[in-house]
Amino acid sequence: MLKALIFDVDGTLADTERDGHRVAFNRAFAAEGLPIVWDEALYGRLLAITGGKERLLHFFTHVRPDLRPPGDLAALVRHLHARKTDIYSDLLNTEGVPLRPGVRRLLAEARDRGLRLAVATTTTEKNLAPIWAALGPAARGWFHTVGAGDCVAAKKPAPDIYEYVLAGLGLPASDCLAFEDSENGLRAASAAGLRTIVTVTDYTRDQDFSAALLVVDHLGEPGRPLTRLSGVAFTGDLLDVDALTALGRLRALH
């Protein structure tokens, strides 16, 4: 029986990577006087590294070590990430959060139908505030369990964040569905035993989603039907609780 829905955040609940996190990183670099700009193509490649601090460390260690400032790299990464987090929060609080199609609709229906909601993300807890604001003043209370930031040591594609959330929900993976937008996220959810629906983004649509239950362009809205890209057969215009329950049963038969 379907009892809970577990959502990644960046790229899944909201389309925040290209015009949110990337912009905030670049503004943090500029504020620190660093001659670094992550363009869209470079940032797309850096997204293979999960976690903001990990992405910075990878960039200075493996991509452009020539741009690494002297001194303690770990301290620099912590400082830049904290600066970027403040900038990102201000950016989204000022300009708003672009929720992905169908997100608000599905969350509202799931709550009305008695399903538990949870978040499993590597973004920091502070970065979730604009998401709650976009959904509504009481949105944080909609989510039974929130796994975010550094609550686990190993980031996606390790399953740790999903195992943390499942423990918080007190449910087995078989009673839940996960929602992701990236291959790393799918690998993490699958390793935790979760069936996963992927809603691709421009950055992730060419990644390997062969392990997904279903891959679509978005969750669908009335008048804005989704497009099925791969996975189990689905001919509906949108994903609602009934459709998700049926899809879970179909996969179970296989």
N, C-alpha and C positions, 0 to 999 in steps of 0.2 A: 504494500500500500504506500502511495506517495504521501509523505508527511512533511517534507521540508524542501525548500529551494535555497541553494547556496550560490551566491553571486560573487564573481570577481568584480572589480570596480573600474579601473582604467581601461577603456576600450569596450567594456561590457555594459556596465550601468550608464556610463557617460563616455562620450568621445573626447577624451581629455589629453591624449598624448601629443599630437602634432601641434595644436594651438594652445595647449595648456602647459604641460610639463616641459616640452622642448623650449618654448618661449621663456619659461621661468629659469631654466638652466642658463640660457643665453644671457638673460638679464643679470643673473648672479655672476657670471663670468665678467660681464662688462663692469658691474659694480666693484669687483675686486681688481679691475685693471688688467685682466687676462685677455690676451689676443686670441680668443677661442669663440668660434661660432659653430654650433651644430645645425647644419642645414637639414632639410627633410630627408634626404637620402642617407646621410650619415646617421641621423637619429634612428631611422628605420633599421639600420644594421646594429646599432647599439641596443635596440630593444631585445636583441637575443640574450642580453645580460639582464637578469631580473633583479630589481631593486635599485633605487637611485644612488645610494652610496657605492654599491657594487659596480654600477655603470660608470661612475666617475673614476673609481680605482682602475677599472679595465681600460678606460680611455687613456689615463696618464701612464699606465704600465705597458699596454700592448698596442694602442693605436697611435698616439702621438706622445711618446716619452720625451721628445724634444721640447714639448711645451710644458713639461712638468716643472713647476717652480722649485727652487731649492728649499730644503727644510723637511720637516716631518710630513710625509705624504698622508698618513692616516689622519693627522690633525687637520690638514688642509681639506681632505675629503669631508670630514665631519663639519667643518666650518662652511664649506661651499654648499653642502646639502642642507644645513640649517638655514642659510641665506636663501637658497632656492625654495625651500618649503614656505618661508614667510612670503616670498614674492608670489609663489603659486597661489597661496591662500588669498592674498590681496587681489590677484588677477581674477580669480573665479568669483570672489565676493563682489567685485566691481562689475565684471562683464557677464557673470552668470555661468551656469554649467549646462552644456548641451547634452541633456539626457537622450539616450538612443531610442529610436522608435519602439513602442510597445512596452517599455520598461515601466512607466508609471501605471499603465493599464494592468499589466500582469501582477505587479506588486499589490495593487489595490484588490484585485480579484483573489489572489492567494490569501491575503489577510481575511477577506470576507468568507472564504471557504475553510478557514481554520488551519491553513498550512503555516508552519514556522518558516521564518525568513532568516538568512544568515549571510554574512560577508566573509570572504576569504581572499585577502589581498596582501600584497607586500608594500603597498603605499602606507605612509605614516598615518596614525590616527588623526592628526591635525588636518590632513588633506581630505578627510571625510566630511568635515564640517560644511563645505559648500554643497556636497551631495545631499546631506540632510536638508539644507536650506532650500535646495531646488525641489525636493520632494514635498516639503511642507514642514511646519514648525514642530510637529510631533514625530517626524520620520525616524529619528534615532530609536524611538521606542518601538517601532515596528519590528526591529531585528532582534531576535532572541539571542544570537551569538554573533560577535564581531571579532574576527581574527585579522589584525592589521599590524603593519610595521615590524618591529623586532620581537614580537611575542614568541616567535620560534627562531632558532638560529639558522636553519637551512632554508633558503628561499626556493620558490618554484624554479626548476621542475621537480624538486624534492616534494614529497607528499605531506610534509610536516604541517603546513598551515591548514590543510584540509583535515588532517587527523586531529589537530587542535580544535577545529570547528565542530567536527563530528562528536568529539568528547564533550564539548560544551552543549551541543544539542541533546546529547544522550541518546543518539539514534545510530543504527547501523547504516552503512553506505547504501544498502539496498532500499532503504526507505527515502532516499534523497535523490535529487537531481542537481548537478552543478551546471553553471553557465560561465563560459569563458570566451575569450576572443583570440587567444594565441596558442601556439604549439606548446610552449613551456607550461602554460596554464593547464592545457589538456593533459599533458604528461603528468602533472602534479595530481590532478583530480583522478585520473585513471589509476595511478599508483596507489591512491587511497581507496580504490574500489568503487569509485563513483561513475555512474553513467553521466555523460556530459553533452550538453548542447553548445555548439560554437556559433557565435554571431561574429562574422569576420569584419575586419576593418580594412582600409586601404593598405595599411602596413602589414597585415597578416594574411590576406586572402590567398597567397601562394604557399603558405606553410603546410606541413603535413598534418591533416586532420583525419587520417584513416581510422583512428581509434574512437572517433566521436560517434555518439548515438545519432546525431543529426547536425548538419552544417547548413546555416542559412545566412542571408545578408543582414537580417534584423528580425525582431520578434513579431513584427506586423502590427498594423493598426487598421481599424475600419476605414476603408477607402485607400489604404496604402498597404497592399498585400506583400507578404514576404516572398522571397525567392529561395527555394530549396536548392542547395549546391551539391550536397552529397549526404550519404547516410541512409537511414531507413526511409522507406516510402512515406511521403507526406504530401497531401494535395490541398491542405487547407490554406486559408489566406493569412491566418495568424495563429500564434501559439497561446492557448489559454489553458486553464487547469485541466479541463476535460481532455484536450489534445495531449497534454504532457502525460497525463495518467495513461492514456491509450498507448502512447509511444513507449512508455516504460513497460507496459504489459507485452507489447509486440517484441521488444528486445529480449524480455525474459523468456519468450517462447523459443528464441534462437540460442 
